[in-house]
Amino acid sequence: MVTNGLPEFMANVFSSFDVPIAKGNLDMASDEVEKLTGLRPQSFRDFLLANTPALTGQA
């Protein structure tokens, strides 16, 4: 990340998530999105699939 221009302190922040994610420590769900927006949350994959035309400039 640093080689590609990210400041070292930010690279350290981003990389600090790797171990907890690998251990499953950040694998949790809540209903906060639905409480705040009134909409059911969707996975990142589903979001990308639903918005592929807009995200690829084909909309």
PDB file of N, H, CA, C and O in Angstrom:
ATOM      1  N   MET A   1       0.821  -1.187   0.000  1.00  0.00           N
ATOM      2  CA  MET A   1       0.000   0.000   0.000  1.00  0.00           C
ATOM      3  C   MET A   1       0.870   1.258   0.000  1.00  0.00           C
ATOM      4  O   MET A   1       0.593   2.219  -0.718  1.00  0.00           O
ATOM      5  N   VAL A   2       1.910   1.237   0.804  1.00  0.00           N
ATOM      6  H   VAL A   2       2.135   0.457   1.388  1.00  0.00           H
ATOM      7  CA  VAL A   2       2.805   2.392   0.877  1.00  0.00           C
ATOM      8  C   VAL A   2       3.498   2.603  -0.468  1.00  0.00           C
ATOM      9  O   VAL A   2       3.656   3.735  -0.923  1.00  0.00           O
ATOM     10  N   THR A   3       3.903   1.517  -1.090  1.00  0.00           N
ATOM     11  H   THR A   3       3.774   0.597  -0.720  1.00  0.00           H
ATOM     12  CA  THR A   3       4.562   1.602  -2.396  1.00  0.00           C
ATOM     13  C   THR A   3       3.668   2.282  -3.429  1.00  0.00           C
ATOM     14  O   THR A   3       4.156   2.927  -4.356  1.00  0.00           O
ATOM     15  N   ASN A   4       2.366   2.132  -3.260  1.00  0.00           N
ATOM     16  H   ASN A   4       1.970   1.608  -2.507  1.00  0.00           H
ATOM     17  CA  ASN A   4       1.412   2.739  -4.182  1.00  0.00           C
ATOM     18  C   ASN A   4       0.939   4.115  -3.739  1.00  0.00           C
ATOM     19  O   ASN A   4      -0.016   4.655  -4.298  1.00  0.00           O
ATOM     20  N   GLY A   5       1.609   4.692  -2.724  1.00  0.00           N
ATOM     21  H   GLY A   5       2.385   4.254  -2.270  1.00  0.00           H
ATOM     22  CA  GLY A   5       1.336   6.080  -2.367  1.00  0.00           C
ATOM     23  C   GLY A   5       0.512   6.321  -1.119  1.00  0.00           C
ATOM     24  O   GLY A   5       0.290   7.472  -0.743  1.00  0.00           O
ATOM     25  N   LEU A   6       0.053   5.260  -0.467  1.00  0.00           N
ATOM     26  H   LEU A   6       0.233   4.325  -0.773  1.00  0.00           H
ATOM     27  CA  LEU A   6      -0.728   5.457   0.755  1.00  0.00           C
ATOM     28  C   LEU A   6       0.223   5.802   1.899  1.00  0.00           C
ATOM     29  O   LEU A   6       1.258   5.153   2.049  1.00  0.00           O
ATOM     30  N   PRO A   7      -0.106   6.808   2.707  1.00  0.00           N
ATOM     31  CA  PRO A   7       0.756   7.119   3.846  1.00  0.00           C
ATOM     32  C   PRO A   7       0.885   5.896   4.766  1.00  0.00           C
ATOM     33  O   PRO A   7      -0.065   5.131   4.933  1.00  0.00           O
ATOM     34  N   GLU A   8       2.057   5.728   5.350  1.00  0.00           N
ATOM     35  H   GLU A   8       2.828   6.350   5.215  1.00  0.00           H
ATOM     36  CA  GLU A   8       2.327   4.533   6.153  1.00  0.00           C
ATOM     37  C   GLU A   8       1.331   4.350   7.294  1.00  0.00           C
ATOM     38  O   GLU A   8       0.920   3.225   7.577  1.00  0.00           O
ATOM     39  N   PHE A   9       0.935   5.452   7.960  1.00  0.00           N
ATOM     40  H   PHE A   9       1.269   6.366   7.730  1.00  0.00           H
ATOM     41  CA  PHE A   9       0.001   5.304   9.076  1.00  0.00           C
ATOM     42  C   PHE A   9      -1.340   4.757   8.604  1.00  0.00           C
ATOM     43  O   PHE A   9      -1.985   4.001   9.330  1.00  0.00           O
ATOM     44  N   MET A  10      -1.773   5.130   7.392  1.00  0.00           N
ATOM     45  H   MET A  10      -1.249   5.744   6.802  1.00  0.00           H
ATOM     46  CA  MET A  10      -3.036   4.603   6.869  1.00  0.00           C
ATOM     47  C   MET A  10      -2.885   3.141   6.447  1.00  0.00           C
ATOM     48  O   MET A  10      -3.805   2.345   6.632  1.00  0.00           O
ATOM     49  N   ALA A  11      -1.742   2.790   5.886  1.00  0.00           N
ATOM     50  H   ALA A  11      -0.994   3.437   5.736  1.00  0.00           H
ATOM     51  CA  ALA A  11      -1.489   1.389   5.529  1.00  0.00           C
ATOM     52  C   ALA A  11      -1.545   0.521   6.786  1.00  0.00           C
ATOM     53  O   ALA A  11      -2.077  -0.589   6.758  1.00  0.00           O
ATOM     54  N   ASN A  12      -0.999   1.030   7.879  1.00  0.00           N
ATOM     55  H   ASN A  12      -0.567   1.932   7.902  1.00  0.00           H
ATOM     56  CA  ASN A  12      -1.050   0.291   9.142  1.00  0.00           C
ATOM     57  C   ASN A  12      -2.480   0.132   9.639  1.00  0.00           C
ATOM     58  O   ASN A  12      -2.848  -0.925  10.149  1.00  0.00           O
ATOM     59  N   VAL A  13      -3.283   1.174   9.492  1.00  0.00           N
ATOM     60  H   VAL A  13      -2.983   2.033   9.077  1.00  0.00           H
ATOM     61  CA  VAL A  13      -4.685   1.093   9.910  1.00  0.00           C
ATOM     62  C   VAL A  13      -5.411   0.030   9.089  1.00  0.00           C
ATOM     63  O   VAL A  13      -6.080  -0.840   9.647  1.00  0.00           O
ATOM     64  N   PHE A  14      -5.281   0.100   7.768  1.00  0.00           N
ATOM     65  H   PHE A  14      -4.739   0.807   7.314  1.00  0.00           H
ATOM     66  CA  PHE A  14      -5.982  -0.860   6.909  1.00  0.00           C
ATOM     67  C   PHE A  14      -5.503  -2.284   7.154  1.00  0.00           C
ATOM     68  O   PHE A  14      -6.316  -3.206   7.223  1.00  0.00           O
ATOM     69  N   SER A  15      -4.208  -2.472   7.285  1.00  0.00           N
ATOM     70  H   SER A  15      -3.548  -1.723   7.230  1.00  0.00           H
ATOM     71  CA  SER A  15      -3.694  -3.827   7.476  1.00  0.00           C
ATOM     72  C   SER A  15      -4.029  -4.381   8.858  1.00  0.00           C
ATOM     73  O   SER A  15      -4.001  -5.595   9.057  1.00  0.00           O
ATOM     74  N   SER A  16      -4.346  -3.509   9.813  1.00  0.00           N
ATOM     75  H   SER A  16      -4.369  -2.522   9.651  1.00  0.00           H
ATOM     76  CA  SER A  16      -4.698  -3.988  11.149  1.00  0.00           C
ATOM     77  C   SER A  16      -6.018  -4.751  11.155  1.00  0.00           C
ATOM     78  O   SER A  16      -6.311  -5.455  12.122  1.00  0.00           O
ATOM     79  N   PHE A  17      -6.814  -4.630  10.111  1.00  0.00           N
ATOM     80  H   PHE A  17      -6.577  -4.058   9.326  1.00  0.00           H
ATOM     81  CA  PHE A  17      -8.079  -5.359  10.020  1.00  0.00           C
ATOM     82  C   PHE A  17      -7.889  -6.790   9.526  1.00  0.00           C
ATOM     83  O   PHE A  17      -8.780  -7.619   9.707  1.00  0.00           O
ATOM     84  N   ASP A  18      -6.761  -7.096   8.914  1.00  0.00           N
ATOM     85  H   ASP A  18      -6.037  -6.422   8.768  1.00  0.00           H
ATOM     86  CA  ASP A  18      -6.562  -8.397   8.277  1.00  0.00           C
ATOM     87  C   ASP A  18      -6.682  -9.573   9.243  1.00  0.00           C
ATOM     88  O   ASP A  18      -7.394 -10.533   8.950  1.00  0.00           O
ATOM     89  N   VAL A  19      -6.008  -9.518  10.374  1.00  0.00           N
ATOM     90  H   VAL A  19      -5.429  -8.738  10.612  1.00  0.00           H
ATOM     91  CA  VAL A  19      -6.023 -10.643  11.320  1.00  0.00           C
ATOM     92  C   VAL A  19      -7.417 -10.828  11.923  1.00  0.00           C
ATOM     93  O   VAL A  19      -7.918 -11.953  11.930  1.00  0.00           O
ATOM     94  N   PRO A  20      -8.067  -9.772  12.430  1.00  0.00           N
ATOM     95  CA  PRO A  20      -9.422  -9.973  12.968  1.00  0.00           C
ATOM     96  C   PRO A  20     -10.411 -10.509  11.927  1.00  0.00           C
ATOM     97  O   PRO A  20     -11.268 -11.331  12.250  1.00  0.00           O
ATOM     98  N   ILE A  21     -10.294 -10.049  10.693  1.00  0.00           N
ATOM     99  H   ILE A  21      -9.598  -9.380  10.430  1.00  0.00           H
ATOM    100  CA  ILE A  21     -11.177 -10.562   9.647  1.00  0.00           C
ATOM    101  C   ILE A  21     -10.910 -12.038   9.422  1.00  0.00           C
ATOM    102  O   ILE A  21     -11.847 -12.833   9.339  1.00  0.00           O
ATOM    103  N   ALA A  22      -9.648 -12.412   9.323  1.00  0.00           N
ATOM    104  H   ALA A  22      -8.887 -11.767   9.391  1.00  0.00           H
ATOM    105  CA  ALA A  22      -9.288 -13.816   9.101  1.00  0.00           C
ATOM    106  C   ALA A  22      -9.764 -14.702  10.244  1.00  0.00           C
ATOM    107  O   ALA A  22     -10.115 -15.861  10.022  1.00  0.00           O
ATOM    108  N   LYS A  23      -9.779 -14.173  11.465  1.00  0.00           N
ATOM    109  H   LYS A  23      -9.493 -13.232  11.645  1.00  0.00           H
ATOM    110  CA  LYS A  23     -10.227 -14.943  12.624  1.00  0.00           C
ATOM    111  C   LYS A  23     -11.748 -14.946  12.767  1.00  0.00           C
ATOM    112  O   LYS A  23     -12.290 -15.661  13.610  1.00  0.00           O
ATOM    113  N   GLY A  24     -12.437 -14.152  11.949  1.00  0.00           N
ATOM    114  H   GLY A  24     -11.997 -13.572  11.264  1.00  0.00           H
ATOM    115  CA  GLY A  24     -13.891 -14.081  12.035  1.00  0.00           C
ATOM    116  C   GLY A  24     -14.393 -13.125  13.094  1.00  0.00           C
ATOM    117  O   GLY A  24     -15.590 -13.093  13.379  1.00  0.00           O
ATOM    118  N   ASN A  25     -13.498 -12.344  13.684  1.00  0.00           N
ATOM    119  H   ASN A  25     -12.526 -12.371  13.452  1.00  0.00           H
ATOM    120  CA  ASN A  25     -13.897 -11.431  14.760  1.00  0.00           C
ATOM    121  C   ASN A  25     -14.764 -10.271  14.286  1.00  0.00           C
ATOM    122  O   ASN A  25     -15.455  -9.651  15.095  1.00  0.00           O
ATOM    123  N   LEU A  26     -14.742  -9.974  13.022  1.00  0.00           N
ATOM    124  H   LEU A  26     -14.181 -10.477  12.365  1.00  0.00           H
ATOM    125  CA  LEU A  26     -15.545  -8.867  12.497  1.00  0.00           C
ATOM    126  C   LEU A  26     -16.744  -9.374  11.698  1.00  0.00           C
ATOM    127  O   LEU A  26     -17.375  -8.611  10.967  1.00  0.00           O
ATOM    128  N   ASP A  27     -17.054 -10.658  11.840  1.00  0.00           N
ATOM    129  H   ASP A  27     -16.542 -11.278  12.434  1.00  0.00           H
ATOM    130  CA  ASP A  27     -18.153 -11.277  11.114  1.00  0.00           C
ATOM    131  C   ASP A  27     -19.410 -11.212  11.972  1.00  0.00           C
ATOM    132  O   ASP A  27     -19.798 -12.189  12.613  1.00  0.00           O
ATOM    133  N   MET A  28     -20.030 -10.053  11.968  1.00  0.00           N
ATOM    134  H   MET A  28     -19.715  -9.259  11.447  1.00  0.00           H
ATOM    135  CA  MET A  28     -21.229  -9.874  12.772  1.00  0.00           C
ATOM    136  C   MET A  28     -22.251  -9.070  11.980  1.00  0.00           C
ATOM    137  O   MET A  28     -21.908  -8.321  11.065  1.00  0.00           O
ATOM    138  N   ALA A  29     -23.465  -9.237  12.339  1.00  0.00           N
ATOM    139  H   ALA A  29     -23.743  -9.845  13.082  1.00  0.00           H
ATOM    140  CA  ALA A  29     -24.536  -8.507  11.665  1.00  0.00           C
ATOM    141  C   ALA A  29     -25.413  -7.832  12.711  1.00  0.00           C
ATOM    142  O   ALA A  29     -25.541  -8.309  13.838  1.00  0.00           O
ATOM    143  N   SER A  30     -26.002  -6.737  12.323  1.00  0.00           N
ATOM    144  H   SER A  30     -25.898  -6.349  11.407  1.00  0.00           H
ATOM    145  CA  SER A  30     -26.953  -6.063  13.205  1.00  0.00           C
ATOM    146  C   SER A  30     -28.107  -5.557  12.345  1.00  0.00           C
ATOM    147  O   SER A  30     -28.072  -5.650  11.118  1.00  0.00           O
ATOM    148  N   ASP A  31     -29.103  -5.034  12.992  1.00  0.00           N
ATOM    149  H   ASP A  31     -29.131  -4.959  13.989  1.00  0.00           H
ATOM    150  CA  ASP A  31     -30.255  -4.496  12.269  1.00  0.00           C
ATOM    151  C   ASP A  31     -30.211  -2.967  12.209  1.00  0.00           C
ATOM    152  O   ASP A  31     -31.224  -2.329  11.920  1.00  0.00           O
ATOM    153  N   GLU A  32     -29.052  -2.381  12.477  1.00  0.00           N
ATOM    154  H   GLU A  32     -28.229  -2.899  12.711  1.00  0.00           H
ATOM    155  CA  GLU A  32     -28.934  -0.927  12.533  1.00  0.00           C
ATOM    156  C   GLU A  32     -29.230  -0.247  11.202  1.00  0.00           C
ATOM    157  O   GLU A  32     -29.865   0.807  11.178  1.00  0.00           O
ATOM    158  N   VAL A  33     -28.780  -0.832  10.097  1.00  0.00           N
ATOM    159  H   VAL A  33     -28.264  -1.689  10.117  1.00  0.00           H
ATOM    160  CA  VAL A  33     -29.051  -0.224   8.781  1.00  0.00           C
ATOM    161  C   VAL A  33     -30.554  -0.124   8.560  1.00  0.00           C
ATOM    162  O   VAL A  33     -31.062   0.919   8.149  1.00  0.00           O
ATOM    163  N   GLU A  34     -31.253  -1.207   8.835  1.00  0.00           N
ATOM    164  H   GLU A  34     -30.840  -2.054   9.169  1.00  0.00           H
ATOM    165  CA  GLU A  34     -32.702  -1.204   8.630  1.00  0.00           C
ATOM    166  C   GLU A  34     -33.398  -0.233   9.581  1.00  0.00           C
ATOM    167  O   GLU A  34     -34.351   0.441   9.190  1.00  0.00           O
ATOM    168  N   LYS A  35     -32.930  -0.157  10.824  1.00  0.00           N
ATOM    169  H   LYS A  35     -32.156  -0.705  11.142  1.00  0.00           H
ATOM    170  CA  LYS A  35     -33.509   0.796  11.771  1.00  0.00           C
ATOM    171  C   LYS A  35     -33.329   2.228  11.302  1.00  0.00           C
ATOM    172  O   LYS A  35     -34.246   3.041  11.411  1.00  0.00           O
ATOM    173  N   LEU A  36     -32.149   2.538  10.780  1.00  0.00           N
ATOM    174  H   LEU A  36     -31.404   1.878  10.691  1.00  0.00           H
ATOM    175  CA  LEU A  36     -31.841   3.915  10.377  1.00  0.00           C
ATOM    176  C   LEU A  36     -32.469   4.308   9.052  1.00  0.00           C
ATOM    177  O   LEU A  36     -32.903   5.448   8.885  1.00  0.00           O
ATOM    178  N   THR A  37     -32.522   3.369   8.099  1.00  0.00           N
ATOM    179  H   THR A  37     -32.169   2.443   8.234  1.00  0.00           H
ATOM    180  CA  THR A  37     -32.970   3.722   6.751  1.00  0.00           C
ATOM    181  C   THR A  37     -34.348   3.188   6.387  1.00  0.00           C
ATOM    182  O   THR A  37     -34.989   3.672   5.454  1.00  0.00           O
ATOM    183  N   GLY A  38     -34.798   2.182   7.136  1.00  0.00           N
ATOM    184  H   GLY A  38     -34.278   1.788   7.894  1.00  0.00           H
ATOM    185  CA  GLY A  38     -36.062   1.539   6.787  1.00  0.00           C
ATOM    186  C   GLY A  38     -35.903   0.533   5.660  1.00  0.00           C
ATOM    187  O   GLY A  38     -36.887  -0.047   5.202  1.00  0.00           O
ATOM    188  N   LEU A  39     -34.675   0.323   5.209  1.00  0.00           N
ATOM    189  H   LEU A  39     -33.875   0.794   5.581  1.00  0.00           H
ATOM    190  CA  LEU A  39     -34.400  -0.612   4.115  1.00  0.00           C
ATOM    191  C   LEU A  39     -33.554  -1.766   4.622  1.00  0.00           C
ATOM    192  O   LEU A  39     -32.679  -1.584   5.468  1.00  0.00           O
ATOM    193  N   ARG A  40     -33.823  -2.953   4.099  1.00  0.00           N
ATOM    194  H   ARG A  40     -34.534  -3.100   3.411  1.00  0.00           H
ATOM    195  CA  ARG A  40     -33.002  -4.103   4.471  1.00  0.00           C
ATOM    196  C   ARG A  40     -31.631  -3.963   3.831  1.00  0.00           C
ATOM    197  O   ARG A  40     -31.533  -3.595   2.660  1.00  0.00           O
ATOM    198  N   PRO A  41     -30.586  -4.246   4.565  1.00  0.00           N
ATOM    199  CA  PRO A  41     -29.246  -4.163   3.984  1.00  0.00           C
ATOM    200  C   PRO A  41     -29.022  -5.283   2.967  1.00  0.00           C
ATOM    201  O   PRO A  41     -29.714  -6.302   2.982  1.00  0.00           O
ATOM    202  N   GLN A  42     -28.052  -5.076   2.093  1.00  0.00           N
ATOM    203  H   GLN A  42     -27.491  -4.249   2.081  1.00  0.00           H
ATOM    204  CA  GLN A  42     -27.696  -6.102   1.126  1.00  0.00           C
ATOM    205  C   GLN A  42     -26.188  -6.296   1.153  1.00  0.00           C
ATOM    206  O   GLN A  42     -25.440  -5.429   1.605  1.00  0.00           O
ATOM    207  N   SER A  43     -25.765  -7.429   0.669  1.00  0.00           N
ATOM    208  H   SER A  43     -26.372  -8.133   0.302  1.00  0.00           H
ATOM    209  CA  SER A  43     -24.334  -7.698   0.647  1.00  0.00           C
ATOM    210  C   SER A  43     -23.669  -6.790  -0.381  1.00  0.00           C
ATOM    211  O   SER A  43     -24.317  -6.261  -1.284  1.00  0.00           O
ATOM    212  N   PHE A  44     -22.380  -6.627  -0.221  1.00  0.00           N
ATOM    213  H   PHE A  44     -21.853  -7.057   0.513  1.00  0.00           H
ATOM    214  CA  PHE A  44     -21.617  -5.827  -1.176  1.00  0.00           C
ATOM    215  C   PHE A  44     -21.717  -6.443  -2.560  1.00  0.00           C
ATOM    216  O   PHE A  44     -21.846  -5.727  -3.553  1.00  0.00           O
ATOM    217  N   ARG A  45     -21.659  -7.775  -2.633  1.00  0.00           N
ATOM    218  H   ARG A  45     -21.555  -8.357  -1.827  1.00  0.00           H
ATOM    219  CA  ARG A  45     -21.785  -8.485  -3.917  1.00  0.00           C
ATOM    220  C   ARG A  45     -23.124  -8.156  -4.580  1.00  0.00           C
ATOM    221  O   ARG A  45     -23.167  -7.842  -5.770  1.00  0.00           O
ATOM    222  N   ASP A  46     -24.220  -8.227  -3.812  1.00  0.00           N
ATOM    223  H   ASP A  46     -24.185  -8.482  -2.846  1.00  0.00           H
ATOM    224  CA  ASP A  46     -25.536  -7.930  -4.377  1.00  0.00           C
ATOM    225  C   ASP A  46     -25.629  -6.478  -4.825  1.00  0.00           C
ATOM    226  O   ASP A  46     -26.246  -6.182  -5.848  1.00  0.00           O
ATOM    227  N   PHE A  47     -25.025  -5.578  -4.070  1.00  0.00           N
ATOM    228  H   PHE A  47     -24.524  -5.819  -3.239  1.00  0.00           H
ATOM    229  CA  PHE A  47     -25.007  -4.169  -4.467  1.00  0.00           C
ATOM    230  C   PHE A  47     -24.296  -4.001  -5.801  1.00  0.00           C
ATOM    231  O   PHE A  47     -24.791  -3.309  -6.692  1.00  0.00           O
ATOM    232  N   LEU A  48     -23.130  -4.638  -5.940  1.00  0.00           N
ATOM    233  H   LEU A  48     -22.729  -5.200  -5.217  1.00  0.00           H
ATOM    234  CA  LEU A  48     -22.380  -4.521  -7.193  1.00  0.00           C
ATOM    235  C   LEU A  48     -23.162  -5.104  -8.364  1.00  0.00           C
ATOM    236  O   LEU A  48     -23.206  -4.508  -9.441  1.00  0.00           O
ATOM    237  N   LEU A  49     -23.771  -6.248  -8.162  1.00  0.00           N
ATOM    238  H   LEU A  49     -23.736  -6.732  -7.287  1.00  0.00           H
ATOM    239  CA  LEU A  49     -24.549  -6.861  -9.238  1.00  0.00           C
ATOM    240  C   LEU A  49     -25.741  -5.992  -9.638  1.00  0.00           C
ATOM    241  O   LEU A  49     -26.032  -5.839 -10.825  1.00  0.00           O
ATOM    242  N   ALA A  50     -26.423  -5.429  -8.655  1.00  0.00           N
ATOM    243  H   ALA A  50     -26.186  -5.553  -7.691  1.00  0.00           H
ATOM    244  CA  ALA A  50     -27.593  -4.593  -8.937  1.00  0.00           C
ATOM    245  C   ALA A  50     -27.222  -3.276  -9.613  1.00  0.00           C
ATOM    246  O   ALA A  50     -28.046  -2.677 -10.304  1.00  0.00           O
ATOM    247  N   ASN A  51     -25.980  -2.825  -9.412  1.00  0.00           N
ATOM    248  H   ASN A  51     -25.311  -3.311  -8.850  1.00  0.00           H
ATOM    249  CA  ASN A  51     -25.573  -1.516  -9.928  1.00  0.00           C
ATOM    250  C   ASN A  51     -24.467  -1.593 -10.974  1.00  0.00           C
ATOM    251  O   ASN A  51     -23.814  -0.590 -11.262  1.00  0.00           O
ATOM    252  N   THR A  52     -24.256  -2.766 -11.538  1.00  0.00           N
ATOM    253  H   THR A  52     -24.786  -3.581 -11.304  1.00  0.00           H
ATOM    254  CA  THR A  52     -23.186  -2.936 -12.532  1.00  0.00           C
ATOM    255  C   THR A  52     -23.282  -1.935 -13.673  1.00  0.00           C
ATOM    256  O   THR A  52     -22.264  -1.332 -14.012  1.00  0.00           O
ATOM    257  N   PRO A  53     -24.444  -1.721 -14.288  1.00  0.00           N
ATOM    258  CA  PRO A  53     -24.488  -0.750 -15.390  1.00  0.00           C
ATOM    259  C   PRO A  53     -24.034   0.643 -14.993  1.00  0.00           C
ATOM    260  O   PRO A  53     -23.273   1.276 -15.724  1.00  0.00           O
ATOM    261  N   ALA A  54     -24.480   1.118 -13.871  1.00  0.00           N
ATOM    262  H   ALA A  54     -25.098   0.604 -13.277  1.00  0.00           H
ATOM    263  CA  ALA A  54     -24.095   2.462 -13.422  1.00  0.00           C
ATOM    264  C   ALA A  54     -22.615   2.521 -13.068  1.00  0.00           C
ATOM    265  O   ALA A  54     -21.948   3.519 -13.341  1.00  0.00           O
ATOM    266  N   LEU A  55     -22.102   1.461 -12.465  1.00  0.00           N
ATOM    267  H   LEU A  55     -22.644   0.650 -12.244  1.00  0.00           H
ATOM    268  CA  LEU A  55     -20.716   1.457 -12.026  1.00  0.00           C
ATOM    269  C   LEU A  55     -19.732   1.272 -13.173  1.00  0.00           C
ATOM    270  O   LEU A  55     -18.556   1.612 -13.045  1.00  0.00           O
ATOM    271  N   THR A  56     -20.201   0.743 -14.278  1.00  0.00           N
ATOM    272  H   THR A  56     -21.156   0.467 -14.382  1.00  0.00           H
ATOM    273  CA  THR A  56     -19.331   0.513 -15.438  1.00  0.00           C
ATOM    274  C   THR A  56     -19.568   1.517 -16.554  1.00  0.00           C
ATOM    275  O   THR A  56     -18.996   1.402 -17.638  1.00  0.00           O
ATOM    276  N   GLY A  57     -20.425   2.511 -16.280  1.00  0.00           N
ATOM    277  H   GLY A  57     -20.890   2.604 -15.400  1.00  0.00           H
ATOM    278  CA  GLY A  57     -20.687   3.547 -17.286  1.00  0.00           C
ATOM    279  C   GLY A  57     -21.607   3.094 -18.411  1.00  0.00           C
ATOM    280  O   GLY A  57     -21.628   3.700 -19.482  1.00  0.00           O
ATOM    281  N   GLN A  58     -22.366   2.033 -18.173  1.00  0.00           N
ATOM    282  H   GLN A  58     -22.349   1.541 -17.303  1.00  0.00           H
ATOM    283  CA  GLN A  58     -23.273   1.511 -19.201  1.00  0.00           C
ATOM    284  C   GLN A  58     -24.725   1.850 -18.920  1.00  0.00           C
ATOM    285  O   GLN A  58     -25.635   1.321 -19.559  1.00  0.00           O
ATOM    286  N   ALA A  59     -24.934   2.738 -17.956  1.00  0.00           N
ATOM    287  H   ALA A  59     -24.195   3.168 -17.437  1.00  0.00           H
ATOM    288  CA  ALA A  59     -26.327   3.081 -17.580  1.00  0.00           C
ATOM    289  C   ALA A  59     -26.870   4.157 -18.487  1.00  0.00           C
ATOM    290  O   ALA A  59     -28.017   4.576 -18.331  1.00  0.00           O
TER     291      ALA A  59
END
